[in-house]
Amino acid sequence: MKKFLFFVSFVLLAVWSNGSFAGCNSPVTLGFDGNQHYYDDEFLYETEEQYLLTQQGYENTGGQTSGDGKGYECDAYNSPSCTGGDEVVMPAGHVFEGNVINKRVKYRCRTGLLGMGPNDDWYPVEEEEVCATKGFGDIPVGKCVTENGKCKTLSEIDCSGYRKTDDAGTAFHGICRDGPTFVCKAIECRKGMHANSDGICVVDEQQGSVMPPVPPQPVPDPEPTKSCVQTRCGGLAGTTYSQCITCCYVPSSTAVWDSGLKRCVCTDNSKTFNPSTLQCETVAVTPPENEEEPYVCDPSKLELLSQWSIQYATNNVLVTQINQVLVYCSGTPSELVFNNMYNQILMLINQSEADAAASVLLASQKAARNRITTAANTIQSITSNLKLTVWKNEEGNFNTSRLLSDSIAGVVLGTAGGLITSSVVKKNQVESGFEDIQCTVGGQVVAGWGDEFRVGIQ
């Protein structure tokens, strides 16, 4: 702050009466005194627009106030302002010392004792990295998506389009990690599994031992899976069709589809393929009453799939994928496979919407280019015609031959003891644009453009 303290007693009274400086919660209209300038380091502006408004207000008021502009002032005693130790976090695009800062920065107010020095100023104390997300805003590194002060529980739909720590997860926390990278960390997993501290789903303990964890991503890329379903499972139905699709999600090193037996067979003959876990396991004899109930596809997701089949009825690829999921669920589905098929459809929808938006943009740009081209051609045509005249030759000089031909064929007026006339003006001899030409004799109009007349001696 470039102003001087003349009345220490007044400042002491101001400090005592205010007690706390609560004016640092939001930007305010600024007042300038002494030799303060709007670009000094004791002022912060959230946007360049506020900075320019302040500059205009400063100039219009002779350096008194910020006018329509608002900002944060670091000041030892001038309420409402920020005082020593107060902090504000400025978004990317804010202005400090007359410069636009294109990153998020935290500033702290620093003041001298009772404003006597050193100069009051803002200084950066931390530069926060954030993960920029579409649905949740900017999340600082190390922080999660919050709700009521706690990490918000996200569903698979919420996490659509973001990387998950484990596809077997059913509930997640959205966390911004160093990098920064936004990920959905699994906090709950499908039945019979739980999430560890790294967000990886592992099989629950059974009889005092822990089974090996299910690989985080046993599912191949969508395109190979789609090809497998079309070529291998075509013509099948019901439970057999579901089992065939499930087998498509297993690497050939684990199990392969036996078209004769119409089932997924483990490469290790001593084991049996379990469609629930997508693993080959040793068959254990269990009493019938201990058998788990077969998995049933999530009704809410099936309802969404039915709605999407109507909404995107013109998208044959998407409708085919949806129908495959619906048929798959009519047999003996696996929760893991169903969730992956569902997530693939979500990705197709996102891609479809992105392509549609791009198509609209391209069409708009093409229409704009066509309008510009048409306008340019019209202007060029007009300007080229403006350059032409029958009274100039190609070099731009006066067309004397035109004048000679018109004189020979036109009227020649003169006096030789009386008014003499000769010849007749040819109709439409001169191009359009000369319709206002009139013929007068003695100040009187005797003929207009295109008229024929004779003048005799009176």
N, C-alpha and C positions, 0 to 999 in steps of 0.2 A: 504494500500500500504506500503510495507516494503522497501522503498527507502528514501533517505534523500535529502533535498534541500540544495545545496551548493551555488547556485548563485541566490539570490532573485531578483536581477536586471534582470537576464535573464528570469525568470518566469514572472515578471511584463511585460516585453516586449512581451512575448508569449501571455499573456492574452489580452493585448491591441491590438495585431495584429490580433488575431482570432475573437474577438468580440462575436461570437456565436459558439457553438459546434454542428455542423450539422452531426456529424458522428455517431449518436446514432440510425439511422433509420434501420440499418441492421448489422449483425455480420461482423467483419473484421479480417484480419490477425493480430495477437497480437505480440507485441514486449515486451521483458522482460529486465529489468535492475535492478541494485542494487541487492537486495536479494529477488526479486520477484519469486514466483513459480506459475505454471499453476493452482494449486488447491487452491490458495488464494481466500479470500472472495470478492476480487475486480473483479473477472472474472465470467462470466456466459456463459453456452454453451447450445444451443437449443436441442442438442441430445447427447447421449452417444458416438456416432460415432465421432462427432466433438471434444469431450473431449479427446478421445483416440488418434485421429490424432494430437491434440495439444500436448499431452504427448509425442508422438513419435517425433514431430518436436522439442520440448524442449530438449529432450535427444540428438537428432542428431546434433543440432546446439550449444550444450553446454550452454543451457539456454538463447539463444538469441531471437528466434522467435518461433511462433506456427507452422511453416511449412505449411502443407496443412490444418491444423485445423483453424477454425474461431470461434470467440466469441465476447462477449461484455465486455469492460473494463470500470470500474468506475475510473476516473482520473480527477484531478483538472486542469491539463494543457496540457496533452499529447494528442493532436489531431491526428487522428480522434478517439475520444473516447467519452464516456458519462460523463457529468459533473454533479455537484451537482444539485439535483432536477429532473434530467431526469428519466423517468420511462420506463420500458420495461415489456411486458407480455410474460412470457415463457410458452410454451405448456407442457402438461404432458409428462414426460420422459426426461425433461431437467436435467442438472447437475450443482450443486452448492456446492462448497467446497468439490469436489470430490465425492459427493453422487448423485445418480439418484433420482429425485423428481417426483413421479408418480401422479402429479396433476398440474393443471394450477395455476400459481402464478404470481402476479404482484410485481416487485421489483423497488425500488427507489435508485438512486445513492446518496451517502453521502460523502462529501469531507471536509477536514479541510481548514482553511484559507490559500490560496495559496499553498495548498498541504503540509503544515507544521505539520498537525496533527489535530484531531486524524487520524489514518490510513483511506485511502479511502476504501469504501466497499459498497456492495449491501445489502439491507435489505428488507424483505417482508413487504409490506404495505397492501396487500389485497389478499385474496384467493377467486377467482371467481368460483362460482358454475355455471355449464352450463347444458343445455339439449342437449344431443347428438342425432341428427336426421340424417336419411339417406339422405334425399333430400336437407336439408338446412344447414348442418354442425353443429357446436357447437354454440348454442344460449345462451348467459349469462342470468342468472336469472333476470327477470324484463325487458328483451329486447324482441323485436319481429324480425321476419324475415324481412329484409330491402331490399329496392330497390331504388336507387338514394337518399339515406339518409332518406327515409320514410318507414313506415310499408308497406310491400308488400301485395296486395290483393290476397288472395288464393282462388282457386275454390274448389268445392267438390272433384274433382279428386286429386288436390294437397294435400288435407287433408285426403285422403284415408289411412286408417291404423292408424290414430291419433284420439284421443278423441275430440269430438266436444261439445261445450257448449249447442248447440241446433241443433237437426237434421232438424229443419225447416229452418235453415240458408242456404243461397245461395252463400254468399261470407264471407270470414273469414280473420282474422289476426292470424298468428302463433305466439304464445307467450310462453315464458318459465316462468313458475310460481315457487314459492317457493316449494321446495321438493327435487330436481327440477322436474317439470312435464311439458311436452310440450302439449299444447292444441290448438285447432283451435277455436278462439273466434268469434262467429257470429257477423258480422257488417251489413249484409243485410239479409232480410228474404223473404219468399215467399209472393205472392201478398196479400195485406190486412194486413200485419204484419210489425213490425219494431223491431230492436234489442235494448234492453236497455243497460245500462252501464256494466251489468254483462254478456252480450252476450246471453241473453235469448230473444227469439222472443215472442212478445206480440201483441195482436190485436190492430189495429189502432183505434183512437178515432172516435166514430160515434155519431152525434147529442149531443155532449157535455158530453157523458159518455164513460167510458172505459169498454169494454167487458172483462170478465175473460180471462187470458192468456191460450193458448193451452198448455197442459202438455208437458214438454220438450221431453219425450220419451214415446209416446203412443203406440209404436210398440213393440210387444213381441219379444222373441228371434227368430232367423231365423228358427230353426228346428220346433218349434210348428207351425209357420206360414206356412212352407212348408207342414207339415202334414195336416193342415187345408185346404190348397188349393187343395191338392191331393184327400182328402176324401170327402170334402164338395162341391167343385166346378167342379168335374169331370163330363163331359158330357154337361156342359153349354157352351154358346158361346155369343159373342158380348157384348152388354151392361150388360146383366144379369151376364155374367162371370166376368166382371170388378167389378160390384157391390158386387159379392160374395167374390172376393179377397179382396176388400176394407173392407168388414165386418170381414174378418179374422184378420185384424189389430186392431180390437176394442175389449177391454175386455168384457166378458159376462155381467159384471155389468152395462155396458153402453148400448149395443145392441146385438142382436142375429140374426142369419140368419133363416128366415122362408122359409123352402123348398117348402111349398105349395104356398105361395105368391111370392116366389123367389125374396125376397128383405130383406134388413137389417131393423129389427124392434127394436125400442127403448124399453127398459124395462119400461120407463115412457111413458104411452100411450098418454099423452098430448103433447109429443114432436115428432119431425120427425128427422130421422137420416140425417145428412148433410155429404155426402162423401168427400166434399172439405176440411172440417175441422176435420172430424172423430169425430164429436160431435153431441149429440142430442140437437136440438134447437127448440124453439117455432116458429111455422110457422108464418111468417109475410107476409101480403098481400102487394106485391110490383107491381107497374106497369110493364108491359112486357118490356118497353123500358129501365128500370133500371136493368134488369137482366144481370148478368155478363156472359161473354163469357165462354163456357166450357173450361176446361184446356186441352191443347194439349201437349203430351210428347215431351221433348226436342229433336229436330231433330239430333243435334250433338251427343247426347248420344245414340240415336237409331242407328245412323251410326256406332258408336263404338261397340254396341251390335251385329250388323250384322257381323262386322269384327271378333269379338271374336268367334261367332258361327262357323266361318270357321277355325280360328286359333286353336281353342280347340275342333275340331270336334270329337276327340276320347274320350273326357271327357263327358260321358253321363249325369252326374249330372249337370254339368255346362250348357250344351246345353239345357237340360230340363228347367232350371231356366231362361235362356235367352228367350226361346220360350214362357214361361209363361208371361214374361214382354211384349214381342211383341204382344201377343194376348190381354193382359190386355189393352194395349194402343189403340187397335182397337175399344174399347167400350167407356165408359165414365170414364176415369181414374181420380184419385186424385193425385195432385202434390206431396203431402207428401208420399203417398203409393208408387208412382213411384220412388221417390228418395230413399226410403228405400229399395225397391227391387233392385234398381241399386247398392246401396252400398253393399248389400248382395252379389251381383255378383262380385263386386270388391274384397271383402274379400275372396270369393271362388277362384278367380284368384290368389291372393297373396298366399293363402294356397297351391294351385296347384303348383305354381312355387317353393315354399319352399320345398314341398314334392319331386318335380322332382330333385331339387338340392341335397336334402338329399339322394335320390335314387342313383344319379350318384356318390356321395361320398362313399356310402356303397359299390357300385359295384367296384369302384376303390380300396377301402380298401380290399375287398374280393380277387380281382385279385392279389394284392400285397402280401396278406397272402399266396395265393396258390403258387406264385412264390418262396416265402421264404421257404415254406414247401418242394417244389420240390428240391430246391437247397440244403436244409439241408439233405434230404434223399439221394441225389446223393453224397454229401460229406461223409455222414456216411457210404454209401456203399463202397466208395473208401478207406476210412480209415480202415474199417473192413477187406478188402481184403489185405491191406498192412501188416496187422498183421500176415497173414498166410504164412508159408513157409514149404516146404517138408523137410527142413534141421533142423527144430526145432519141439520138441514135444509140448504137450498142456501146460507143465510147463515152456516152453521157453528155455529148455536145448537142447544141441546138439542131433540130432536124430541118435544115433549110429546104430539102427536097419536098418535104410535106407542105411547107409554107408555099412553095412555088406551085405545087399541084392544086392546092386549094385556091390560090389566087387566080389561076387560069380558069378554073371552073366556077368561081364565085362572082360576087358583085363588086365592081370597082366604082367608087363614088368620087366625084370631083366637081369642079366648077369651071366652066368656060363660057361665061356670059349667061349661064343658066345651070339648072341641075340636070346632069346627064346620067342615064342608067344603061346597064348592059348585062346581058346574061341572066341566068336563074341559079339560085343556090340549090345544090343537089340535096335531096332528103337523106337524113341519117348518114351524112358523109363523115361526121365527127363521132367518135365513140361516146357511149353514154357517160354522163357526168357533165355535159355542157348544156343540159336542158334549160338552165337559167339564163342562157345567152339570149338577148333580145336585140332587135334592130330598131333604132330610133332615127328620126329625121327632124331636125329642129327641136330636139328635146322631147318629141312625142314618139311613143312606141307604135311602130307601124306593123311589126311582125314578131312572132315568137319562134322558138326552136322548131324546125321542121316545116315552117310556112313558106309558101312561094308568093312572091309579090313583084310588082313592077313599079318603077318610079319614072314618071315622065316630066317633061319641061312644062311648067305652069305659066 
